[in-house]
């Protein structure tokens, strides 16, 4: 379970982990929340003023409130979160090894993961990065709501107890992947 802010390098780390695991003859799949929310009709998503879906209050919204970005999850968005966690748990219980690209943003999300992953062998990985570097990445990518990572920084690491921590500002993806593999 790779947990960190948006633009922290989780997706790149997941790909590097998968490559290292393939070299060891292990088959791991990668999934993340984006895989599920990207399947929603755009009308159920709001990202600041960049994209305003008509039904986003029922789906998921990232709103700018007093200069801060706030995630709001409506009833359909909440069902997507449950389905996402359930799919990860079901894949693992079916015997698949799963690398999860996660941004844990609430205590409710944390409790959802704890319940869903009960009885499974889970390695929580803190994908850390300093604010200056993550904000630079956010600007360079051009596909992120500026300030999203800043809004997530204080909450994303509040709940899990980590088995390993990697700092993607100072470690390349391969070194970070090897650190994760050494911790399992």
Backbone as ProteinMPNN parsed JSONL, in Angstrom:
{"seq_chain_A": "XXXXXXXXXXXXXXXXXXXXXXXXXXXXXXXXXXXXXXXXXXXXXXXXXXXXXXXXXXXXXXXXXXXXXXXXXXXXXXXXXXXXXXXXXXXXXXXXXXXXXXXXXXXXXXXXXXXXXXXXXXXXXXXXXXXXXXXXXXXXXXXXXXXXXXXXXXXXXXXXXXXXXXXXXXXXXXXXXXXXXXXX", "coords_chain_A": {"N_chain_A": [[0.86, -1.163, 0.0], [0.997, 1.909, -1.154], [1.211, 5.017, 0.089], [0.656, 8.434, -0.146], [0.884, 11.969, -0.909], [-0.772, 13.56, -3.698], [1.142, 13.641, -6.654], [3.446, 12.769, -5.391], [4.984, 10.705, -6.291], [4.077, 8.115, -6.283], [2.882, 6.536, -8.332], [4.971, 6.231, -10.148], [6.76, 4.913, -8.465], [5.245, 2.593, -7.987], [5.3, 1.398, -10.54], [8.059, 0.926, -10.761], [8.414, -0.847, -8.634], [6.829, -2.981, -9.544], [8.331, -3.729, -11.8], [10.737, -4.598, -10.578], [9.724, -6.748, -9.113], [8.798, -8.413, -11.152], [11.24, -9.119, -12.255], [12.042, -10.805, -10.255], [10.413, -12.875, -10.707], [7.782, -12.622, -9.859], [4.302, -11.904, -10.004], [2.57, -9.0, -9.909], [-0.209, -6.84, -9.644], [-1.149, -3.457, -10.389], [-3.091, -0.959, -8.916], [-5.258, 1.833, -8.266], [-6.939, 4.626, -6.753], [-7.52, 6.461, -8.777], [-8.053, 4.792, -10.912], [-10.641, 4.049, -10.465], [-12.218, 6.409, -10.027], [-11.813, 7.606, -12.474], [-13.506, 6.267, -14.107], [-15.996, 7.19, -13.607], [-18.733, 9.105, -14.926], [-17.865, 12.28, -16.261], [-19.559, 14.257, -15.334], [-20.018, 13.795, -12.677], [-17.877, 14.728, -11.279], [-15.839, 17.248, -9.846], [-13.264, 19.531, -10.207], [-11.911, 21.992, -8.794], [-12.207, 25.008, -10.542], [-11.484, 24.083, -12.946], [-12.741, 21.86, -13.977], [-16.103, 21.355, -13.882], [-18.469, 19.341, -12.945], [-21.899, 18.668, -13.438], [-23.244, 17.049, -11.563], [-21.523, 16.763, -9.446], [-21.669, 17.138, -6.683], [-22.826, 14.842, -5.766], [-20.951, 13.024, -6.453], [-17.591, 13.279, -6.53], [-15.666, 15.981, -5.363], [-13.209, 18.463, -5.632], [-12.765, 21.247, -4.091], [-11.965, 24.729, -3.921], [-11.635, 26.378, -1.014], [-11.555, 29.174, 0.851], [-8.934, 29.545, -0.061], [-7.818, 27.056, 0.309], [-7.678, 23.606, -0.686], [-10.34, 21.416, -0.628], [-11.583, 18.188, -0.197], [-14.603, 16.786, -1.163], [-16.977, 14.334, -0.708], [-19.668, 12.814, -2.153], [-22.725, 10.811, -2.046], [-22.551, 8.919, -4.192], [-19.828, 9.067, -4.76], [-18.876, 8.092, -2.313], [-19.703, 5.442, -2.517], [-18.099, 4.653, -4.631], [-15.587, 4.759, -3.399], [-15.88, 2.679, -1.503], [-16.249, 0.529, -3.27], [-13.781, 0.524, -4.575], [-11.952, -0.073, -2.456], [-13.028, -2.565, -1.783], [-12.597, -3.982, -4.158], [-9.807, -4.126, -4.215], [-9.365, -5.675, -1.893], [-10.802, -7.999, -2.659], [-9.323, -8.833, -4.89], [-6.871, -9.466, -3.677], [-7.71, -11.49, -1.927], [-8.42, -13.342, -3.808], [-6.057, -14.315, -4.497], [-4.305, -12.727, -5.901], [-1.467, -10.619, -6.058], [-1.168, -7.289, -5.022], [-0.354, -3.969, -5.769], [-1.012, -0.926, -4.393], [-1.864, 2.35, -5.181], [-2.295, 4.955, -3.29], [-4.048, 7.717, -1.756], [-4.616, 8.665, 1.214], [-7.146, 10.228, 2.785], [-8.88, 10.667, 4.917], [-10.143, 9.856, 8.194], [-12.289, 8.153, 8.077], [-11.843, 6.901, 5.588], [-9.515, 5.523, 6.285], [-10.468, 3.727, 8.27], [-12.151, 2.266, 6.633], [-10.273, 0.971, 4.975], [-8.908, -0.562, 6.929], [-10.927, -2.331, 7.775], [-11.536, -3.617, 5.33], [-9.108, -4.826, 4.618], [-8.611, -6.59, 6.603], [-7.142, -9.436, 7.952], [-5.476, -9.841, 5.815], [-2.135, -9.8, 4.487], [-0.489, -6.924, 4.682], [1.593, -4.354, 3.582], [2.307, -1.272, 4.573], [3.414, 1.629, 3.041], [5.1, 4.596, 3.407], [5.089, 7.184, 1.3], [6.95, 9.721, 1.078], [7.605, 13.231, 0.701], [9.047, 16.436, 0.311], [7.439, 19.642, 0.679], [8.171, 21.715, -1.123], [9.345, 20.344, -3.316], [7.236, 18.63, -4.131], [5.314, 20.49, -4.872], [6.591, 21.71, -7.015], [6.664, 19.541, -8.799], [3.934, 19.24, -9.188], [3.294, 21.601, -10.573], [4.869, 21.225, -12.871], [3.715, 18.966, -14.037], [1.212, 19.784, -14.967], [-1.349, 18.738, -15.089], [-2.664, 18.742, -12.741], [-4.536, 20.057, -9.998], [-3.417, 22.97, -8.774], [-1.977, 23.22, -5.633], [-3.168, 21.038, -4.566], [-1.554, 18.901, -3.553], [-0.376, 20.224, -1.367], [-2.649, 20.603, 0.22], [-3.117, 18.025, 1.006], [-0.957, 17.175, 2.447], [-0.782, 17.393, 5.309], [-2.68, 15.573, 6.243], [-2.537, 13.074, 4.966], [-0.711, 11.19, 5.992], [-1.532, 10.676, 8.566], [-2.877, 8.425, 9.7], [-2.021, 5.655, 9.031], [0.259, 3.101, 10.224], [3.471, 2.743, 9.387], [5.494, 0.371, 7.63], [7.699, 0.883, 6.199], [9.458, 3.74, 4.986], [9.838, 5.948, 2.279], [11.572, 8.521, 0.583], [10.796, 10.342, -2.006], [11.88, 12.601, -3.029], [14.556, 12.498, -2.711], [15.322, 9.956, -3.386], [15.642, 7.86, -6.212], [13.208, 6.154, -8.273], [13.832, 3.425, -8.532], [15.627, 2.921, -6.404], [13.938, 3.528, -4.27], [12.02, 1.53, -4.66], [13.54, -0.738, -4.14], [14.075, -0.32, -1.434], [11.515, -0.631, -0.383], [11.045, -3.319, -1.043], [12.997, -4.547, 0.507], [11.896, -4.293, 2.997], [9.848, -6.08, 3.196]], "CA_chain_A": [[0.0, 0.0, 0.0], [1.816, 3.102, -1.285], [0.371, 6.133, 0.506], [1.305, 9.737, -0.16], [0.129, 13.035, -1.568], [-0.775, 13.664, -5.145], [2.439, 14.043, -7.229], [4.568, 12.346, -4.535], [5.777, 9.695, -6.979], [3.542, 6.777, -6.015], [2.665, 5.8, -9.582], [6.31, 5.885, -10.644], [7.266, 3.893, -7.551], [4.495, 1.358, -8.239], [5.841, 0.797, -11.763], [9.402, 0.42, -10.449], [8.206, -2.041, -7.807], [6.346, -4.051, -10.408], [9.476, -4.161, -12.608], [11.634, -5.375, -9.713], [9.042, -7.997, -8.77], [8.829, -9.243, -12.364], [12.608, -9.672, -12.323], [12.108, -11.883, -9.259], [9.454, -13.9, -11.102], [6.513, -12.425, -9.157], [3.288, -11.149, -10.744], [1.813, -8.06, -9.088], [-0.989, -5.859, -10.389], [-1.171, -2.108, -9.809], [-4.366, -0.256, -8.995], [-5.341, 3.021, -7.431], [-8.217, 5.326, -6.741], [-7.755, 7.077, -10.082], [-8.638, 3.78, -11.799], [-12.077, 3.976, -10.216], [-12.88, 7.688, -10.278], [-11.743, 7.928, -13.906], [-14.607, 5.571, -14.769], [-17.233, 7.948, -13.393], [-18.994, 10.139, -15.925], [-17.286, 13.559, -15.818], [-20.582, 15.076, -14.676], [-20.002, 13.506, -11.236], [-16.561, 15.131, -10.772], [-15.486, 18.664, -9.899], [-11.876, 19.821, -9.849], [-11.833, 23.449, -8.764], [-12.937, 25.597, -11.663], [-10.976, 23.462, -14.166], [-13.803, 20.978, -14.473], [-17.248, 21.426, -12.977], [-19.522, 18.412, -13.333], [-23.231, 19.053, -12.981], [-23.679, 16.232, -10.434], [-20.332, 16.512, -8.617], [-22.003, 17.075, -5.254], [-23.144, 13.443, -5.473], [-19.752, 12.243, -6.756], [-16.418, 13.753, -5.791], [-15.302, 17.345, -5.713], [-12.073, 19.125, -5.006], [-13.157, 22.648, -4.109], [-11.093, 25.697, -3.275], [-12.385, 27.046, 0.039], [-10.646, 30.068, 1.578], [-7.571, 29.318, -0.538], [-7.42, 25.671, 0.561], [-8.429, 22.626, -1.455], [-11.101, 20.526, 0.239], [-12.24, 17.074, -0.889], [-15.976, 16.527, -0.745], [-17.429, 13.061, -1.278], [-21.112, 12.624, -2.087], [-23.133, 9.408, -1.876], [-21.992, 8.064, -5.251], [-18.387, 9.043, -4.495], [-18.64, 7.185, -1.178], [-19.833, 4.073, -3.031], [-16.895, 4.381, -5.426], [-14.515, 4.459, -2.444], [-16.134, 1.335, -0.97], [-15.996, -0.423, -4.359], [-12.325, 0.518, -4.771], [-11.339, -0.864, -1.385], [-13.526, -3.935, -1.918], [-11.918, -4.603, -5.305], [-8.447, -4.448, -3.779], [-9.479, -6.821, -0.987], [-11.225, -9.177, -3.42], [-8.181, -9.277, -5.703], [-5.904, -10.11, -2.778], [-8.3, -12.744, -1.445], [-8.438, -14.265, -4.947], [-4.691, -14.804, -4.685], [-3.469, -11.79, -6.645], [-0.672, -9.653, -5.302], [-1.642, -5.982, -5.465], [0.308, -2.728, -5.373], [-2.061, 0.088, -4.374], [-1.456, 3.751, -5.259], [-3.341, 5.525, -2.436], [-3.969, 9.018, -1.088], [-5.527, 8.457, 2.34], [-7.499, 11.598, 3.139], [-9.787, 10.841, 6.056], [-10.205, 8.755, 9.146], [-13.288, 7.221, 7.546], [-11.142, 6.104, 4.576], [-8.605, 4.632, 7.003], [-11.261, 2.643, 8.868], [-12.596, 1.443, 5.52], [-9.148, 0.099, 4.601], [-8.654, -1.519, 8.013], [-11.965, -3.364, 7.708], [-11.436, -4.374, 4.081], [-7.86, -5.579, 4.528], [-8.492, -7.458, 7.772], [-6.728, -10.806, 7.663], [-4.525, -9.873, 4.698], [-0.773, -9.341, 4.754], [-0.399, -5.615, 4.04], [2.782, -3.557, 3.886], [2.032, 0.151, 4.355], [4.626, 2.364, 2.65], [4.948, 6.058, 3.428], [5.773, 7.832, 0.183], [7.095, 11.085, 1.557], [8.248, 14.216, -0.163], [8.93, 17.767, 0.902], [6.432, 20.482, 0.039], [8.737, 22.455, -2.261], [9.516, 19.424, -4.445], [5.941, 18.153, -4.625], [4.645, 21.598, -5.567], [7.267, 21.856, -8.317], [6.154, 18.45, -9.639], [2.544, 19.547, -9.492], [3.31, 22.629, -11.624], [5.464, 20.646, -14.082], [2.798, 17.998, -14.633], [0.209, 20.525, -15.709], [-2.668, 18.086, -15.06], [-3.088, 18.703, -11.344], [-5.031, 21.271, -9.38], [-2.305, 23.528, -8.0], [-2.302, 23.296, -4.216], [-3.749, 19.773, -4.126], [-0.594, 18.196, -2.695], [-0.266, 20.992, -0.11], [-3.847, 20.351, 1.025], [-3.101, 16.642, 1.46], [0.279, 16.892, 3.177], [-0.962, 17.232, 6.759], [-3.619, 14.515, 6.613], [-2.332, 11.802, 4.268], [0.078, 10.234, 6.781], [-2.019, 10.684, 9.947], [-3.496, 7.225, 10.243], [-1.306, 4.361, 8.955], [1.572, 2.814, 10.821], [4.225, 2.323, 8.211], [6.581, -0.6, 7.735], [8.851, 1.483, 5.525], [9.261, 5.084, 4.46], [10.749, 6.358, 1.211], [11.504, 9.944, 0.269], [10.974, 10.396, -3.452], [12.63, 13.801, -3.406], [15.991, 12.185, -2.664], [15.541, 8.6, -3.898], [14.985, 7.585, -7.486], [12.166, 5.131, -8.13], [14.415, 2.091, -8.358], [16.141, 2.84, -5.033], [12.778, 3.474, -3.387], [11.431, 0.199, -4.818], [14.398, -1.702, -3.415], [13.853, -0.112, 0.008], [10.23, -1.26, -0.064], [11.217, -4.775, -1.127], [13.808, -4.969, 1.645], [11.072, -4.237, 4.216], [8.762, -7.084, 3.239]], "C_chain_A": [[0.909, 1.229, 0.0], [0.936, 4.309, -0.995], [1.177, 7.417, 0.526], [0.447, 10.738, -0.901], [0.108, 12.838, -3.074], [0.607, 14.173, -5.569], [3.643, 13.659, -6.371], [5.464, 11.314, -5.219], [5.292, 8.274, -6.772], [3.385, 5.943, -7.281], [3.991, 5.356, -10.18], [6.925, 4.801, -9.779], [6.558, 2.562, -7.785], [5.031, 0.65, -9.478], [7.234, 0.217, -11.523], [9.32, -0.836, -9.585], [7.778, -3.22, -8.669], [7.496, -4.604, -11.268], [10.427, -5.028, -11.796], [11.016, -6.73, -9.363], [8.991, -8.952, -9.963], [10.199, -9.892, -12.503], [12.787, -10.84, -11.357], [11.105, -12.999, -9.57], [8.109, -13.797, -10.413], [5.582, -11.546, -9.989], [2.467, -10.298, -9.774], [1.034, -7.134, -10.012], [-0.949, -4.53, -9.645], [-2.58, -1.546, -9.974], [-4.314, 0.958, -8.07], [-6.698, 3.674, -7.576], [-8.534, 5.953, -8.088], [-8.377, 6.09, -11.065], [-10.152, 3.722, -11.645], [-12.77, 5.297, -10.522], [-12.813, 8.082, -11.747], [-12.851, 7.246, -14.697], [-15.951, 6.258, -14.541], [-17.475, 8.871, -14.58], [-18.454, 11.473, -15.399], [-18.286, 14.461, -15.09], [-20.625, 14.865, -13.169], [-18.669, 13.893, -10.588], [-16.418, 16.651, -10.896], [-14.047, 18.812, -9.428], [-11.713, 21.333, -9.929], [-12.733, 24.038, -9.83], [-12.491, 24.997, -12.99], [-12.013, 22.555, -14.807], [-14.935, 20.983, -13.45], [-18.353, 20.524, -13.527], [-20.838, 18.77, -12.673], [-23.67, 18.313, -11.714], [-22.542, 15.937, -9.447], [-20.643, 16.458, -7.123], [-22.381, 15.652, -4.834], [-21.932, 12.538, -5.699], [-18.587, 12.656, -5.894], [-16.058, 15.135, -6.299], [-14.066, 17.764, -4.939], [-12.33, 20.611, -5.176], [-12.098, 23.508, -3.43], [-11.961, 26.498, -2.307], [-11.397, 27.859, 0.867], [-9.183, 29.783, 1.22], [-7.044, 27.911, -0.32], [-8.267, 24.736, -0.292], [-9.039, 21.61, -0.492], [-11.734, 19.441, -0.616], [-13.622, 16.883, -0.289], [-16.434, 15.263, -1.469], [-18.931, 12.941, -1.053], [-21.45, 11.143, -2.005], [-22.592, 8.478, -2.966], [-20.481, 7.963, -5.085], [-18.042, 8.098, -3.36], [-18.751, 5.731, -1.627], [-18.636, 3.687, -3.89], [-15.734, 4.024, -4.498], [-14.665, 3.058, -1.861], [-15.827, 0.289, -2.036], [-14.502, -0.576, -4.621], [-11.649, -0.345, -3.71], [-11.761, -2.33, -1.487], [-12.832, -4.67, -3.057], [-10.49, -4.989, -4.946], [-8.476, -5.677, -2.871], [-9.851, -8.097, -1.723], [-10.078, -9.718, -4.274], [-7.167, -10.013, -4.833], [-6.439, -11.45, -2.276], [-8.404, -13.794, -2.554], [-7.034, -14.794, -5.257], [-3.805, -13.912, -5.526], [-2.678, -10.917, -5.675], [-0.949, -8.279, -5.896], [-0.75, -4.877, -4.9], [-0.757, -1.645, -5.486], [-1.436, 1.472, -4.285], [-2.544, 4.56, -4.553], [-3.001, 6.935, -1.957], [-5.03, 8.959, 0.009], [-5.884, 9.81, 2.957], [-8.475, 11.765, 4.292], [-9.706, 9.636, 6.979], [-11.211, 7.699, 8.687], [-12.664, 6.325, 6.475], [-10.222, 5.086, 5.254], [-9.371, 3.446, 7.592], [-11.814, 1.709, 7.788], [-11.516, 0.479, 5.065], [-8.896, -0.959, 5.671], [-9.664, -2.657, 7.952], [-11.784, -4.238, 6.466], [-10.208, -5.271, 4.04], [-7.628, -6.504, 5.719], [-8.149, -8.888, 7.344], [-5.747, -10.936, 6.509], [-3.165, -9.359, 5.153], [-0.55, -8.047, 3.97], [0.862, -4.905, 4.518], [2.45, -2.103, 3.547], [3.351, 0.879, 4.133], [4.314, 3.853, 2.643], [5.779, 6.621, 2.283], [5.814, 9.312, 0.519], [7.827, 11.958, 0.556], [8.078, 15.577, 0.503], [8.002, 18.633, 0.053], [6.983, 21.182, -1.201], [8.853, 21.56, -3.501], [8.182, 18.971, -5.004], [5.181, 19.262, -5.348], [5.286, 21.861, -6.924], [6.776, 20.772, -9.281], [4.729, 18.73, -10.101], [2.459, 20.565, -10.643], [3.819, 22.05, -12.945], [4.5, 19.704, -14.792], [1.721, 18.68, -15.455], [-1.182, 19.908, -15.705], [-3.225, 17.985, -13.647], [-3.608, 20.071, -10.916], [-3.919, 21.792, -8.477], [-2.763, 23.747, -6.563], [-2.883, 21.997, -3.673], [-2.816, 19.031, -3.17], [-0.445, 18.904, -1.349], [-1.455, 20.685, 0.801], [-3.85, 18.944, 1.616], [-1.972, 16.341, 2.438], [0.076, 16.62, 4.662], [-1.828, 16.045, 7.144], [-3.218, 13.137, 6.092], [-1.589, 10.756, 5.112], [-0.389, 10.118, 8.239], [-2.348, 9.305, 10.506], [-2.659, 5.95, 10.162], [-0.071, 4.304, 9.844], [2.355, 2.163, 9.698], [5.303, 1.304, 8.546], [7.855, -0.032, 7.139], [8.468, 2.871, 5.018], [10.29, 5.33, 3.373], [10.523, 7.833, 0.951], [11.815, 10.098, -1.209], [11.628, 11.681, -3.934], [14.124, 13.499, -3.469], [16.325, 10.796, -3.205], [14.928, 8.49, -5.285], [14.048, 6.396, -7.286], [12.748, 3.747, -7.881], [14.955, 1.905, -6.939], [14.995, 2.748, -4.034], [12.12, 2.091, -3.448], [12.257, -0.839, -4.049], [14.253, -1.545, -1.907], [12.543, -0.761, 0.445], [10.38, -2.773, -0.046], [12.04, -5.311, 0.039], [12.999, -5.028, 2.944], [10.024, -5.341, 4.282], [9.205, -8.413, 3.715]], "O_chain_A": [[1.518, 1.558, 1.018], [0.01, 4.595, -1.754], [2.246, 7.486, 1.134], [-0.596, 10.389, -1.454], [0.872, 12.051, -3.634], [1.174, 15.043, -4.909], [4.743, 14.164, -6.594], [6.585, 11.077, -4.77], [6.021, 7.324, -7.056], [3.727, 4.76, -7.288], [4.115, 4.231, -10.663], [7.545, 3.871, -10.295], [7.201, 1.512, -7.781], [5.2, -0.569, -9.469], [7.554, -0.86, -12.026], [10.08, -1.783, -9.791], [8.305, -4.324, -8.534], [7.613, -5.818, -11.438], [10.874, -6.074, -12.268], [11.715, -7.742, -9.324], [9.126, -10.164, -9.796], [10.304, -11.075, -12.829], [13.581, -11.748, -11.605], [10.963, -13.948, -8.798], [7.36, -14.774, -10.377], [6.015, -10.569, -10.6], [1.755, -10.828, -8.921], [1.55, -6.694, -11.039], [-0.742, -4.486, -8.433], [-3.18, -1.65, -11.043], [-3.438, 1.077, -7.214], [-7.497, 3.3, -8.434], [-9.693, 5.976, -8.501], [-9.138, 6.487, -11.948], [-10.863, 3.385, -12.592], [-13.797, 5.314, -11.2], [-13.675, 8.822, -12.221], [-13.106, 7.614, -15.844], [-16.933, 5.94, -15.211], [-16.522, 9.369, -15.178], [-18.579, 11.76, -14.209], [-17.889, 15.332, -14.317], [-21.21, 15.676, -12.452], [-18.362, 13.445, -9.483], [-16.813, 17.254, -11.894], [-13.663, 18.285, -8.384], [-11.415, 21.885, -10.989], [-13.878, 23.619, -9.998], [-13.033, 25.34, -14.041], [-12.14, 22.498, -16.03], [-14.727, 20.648, -12.284], [-19.075, 20.897, -14.452], [-20.883, 19.131, -11.497], [-24.384, 18.875, -10.884], [-22.608, 14.962, -8.699], [-19.932, 15.787, -6.375], [-22.262, 15.304, -3.659], [-21.891, 11.416, -5.195], [-18.577, 12.424, -4.685], [-16.134, 15.422, -7.494], [-13.908, 17.458, -3.757], [-12.142, 21.168, -6.258], [-11.427, 23.074, -2.494], [-12.889, 27.198, -2.712], [-10.508, 27.299, 1.508], [-8.31, 29.782, 2.087], [-5.924, 27.606, -0.729], [-9.426, 25.029, -0.588], [-8.347, 21.026, 0.343], [-12.349, 19.733, -1.641], [-13.788, 16.827, 0.93], [-16.295, 15.144, -2.686], [-19.406, 12.963, 0.082], [-20.551, 10.308, -1.906], [-22.213, 7.346, -2.666], [-19.913, 6.885, -5.254], [-17.042, 7.384, -3.423], [-17.985, 4.881, -1.173], [-18.207, 2.534, -3.882], [-14.981, 3.091, -4.778], [-13.681, 2.329, -1.739], [-15.208, -0.732, -1.737], [-14.019, -1.683, -4.86], [-10.868, -1.24, -4.033], [-10.942, -3.23, -1.299], [-12.515, -5.853, -2.932], [-10.017, -6.059, -5.33], [-7.698, -6.612, -3.062], [-9.289, -9.158, -1.452], [-9.889, -10.931, -4.366], [-6.665, -11.069, -5.218], [-5.698, -12.431, -2.21], [-8.47, -14.992, -2.276], [-6.849, -15.61, -6.16], [-2.673, -14.282, -5.839], [-3.169, -10.535, -4.613], [-0.966, -8.114, -7.116], [-0.435, -4.859, -3.71], [-1.342, -1.46, -6.553], [-0.592, 1.735, -3.429], [-3.595, 4.825, -5.135], [-1.836, 7.292, -1.78], [-6.212, 9.182, -0.254], [-5.041, 10.46, 3.575], [-8.861, 12.888, 4.615], [-9.263, 8.554, 6.594], [-11.004, 6.502, 8.886], [-12.923, 5.121, 6.451], [-10.159, 3.927, 4.844], [-8.964, 2.296, 7.427], [-11.93, 0.503, 8.005], [-11.793, -0.69, 4.798], [-8.694, -2.13, 5.348], [-9.291, -3.825, 8.065], [-11.871, -5.463, 6.55], [-10.263, -6.367, 3.483], [-6.572, -7.127, 5.829], [-8.804, -9.461, 6.473], [-5.238, -12.027, 6.25], [-3.071, -8.574, 6.097], [-0.435, -8.069, 2.744], [1.154, -4.866, 5.713], [2.326, -1.746, 2.375], [4.282, 0.762, 4.929], [3.392, 4.31, 1.967], [7.008, 6.546, 2.292], [4.86, 10.054, 0.283], [8.563, 11.48, -0.308], [7.079, 15.829, 1.177], [7.81, 18.382, -1.136], [6.308, 21.229, -2.23], [8.498, 21.975, -4.604], [8.005, 18.928, -6.222], [4.481, 19.001, -6.327], [4.591, 22.201, -7.881], [6.505, 21.055, -10.448], [4.372, 18.487, -11.253], [1.657, 20.408, -11.563], [3.273, 22.344, -14.008], [4.477, 19.653, -16.022], [1.359, 18.197, -16.529], [-2.111, 20.493, -16.263], [-4.157, 17.221, -13.395], [-3.167, 21.105, -11.418], [-3.526, 21.122, -7.522], [-3.793, 24.373, -6.309], [-3.073, 21.858, -2.465], [-3.239, 18.584, -2.104], [-0.395, 18.251, -0.306], [-1.289, 20.525, 2.01], [-4.517, 18.697, 2.621], [-2.031, 15.356, 3.175], [0.697, 15.712, 5.215], [-1.724, 15.553, 8.268], [-3.535, 12.129, 6.724], [-1.824, 9.558, 4.953], [0.305, 9.515, 9.058], [-2.111, 9.053, 11.688], [-2.591, 5.217, 11.148], [0.547, 5.32, 10.161], [1.938, 1.152, 9.135], [5.937, 1.365, 9.599], [8.958, -0.417, 7.526], [7.316, 3.133, 4.671], [11.459, 4.972, 3.514], [9.405, 8.331, 1.084], [12.972, 9.994, -1.618], [11.9, 11.83, -5.126], [14.868, 14.162, -4.191], [17.492, 10.495, -3.454], [13.818, 8.973, -5.514], [14.094, 5.721, -6.258], [12.198, 2.978, -7.092], [14.762, 0.849, -6.338], [15.063, 1.988, -3.069], [11.714, 1.546, -2.422], [11.702, -1.715, -3.385], [14.303, -2.535, -1.176], [12.47, -1.367, 1.514], [9.894, -3.435, 0.871], [11.795, -6.423, 0.506], [13.376, -5.732, 3.88], [9.379, -5.519, 5.315], [8.399, -9.34, 3.798]]}, "name": "protein", "num_of_chains": 1, "seq": "XXXXXXXXXXXXXXXXXXXXXXXXXXXXXXXXXXXXXXXXXXXXXXXXXXXXXXXXXXXXXXXXXXXXXXXXXXXXXXXXXXXXXXXXXXXXXXXXXXXXXXXXXXXXXXXXXXXXXXXXXXXXXXXXXXXXXXXXXXXXXXXXXXXXXXXXXXXXXXXXXXXXXXXXXXXXXXXXXXXXXXXX"}
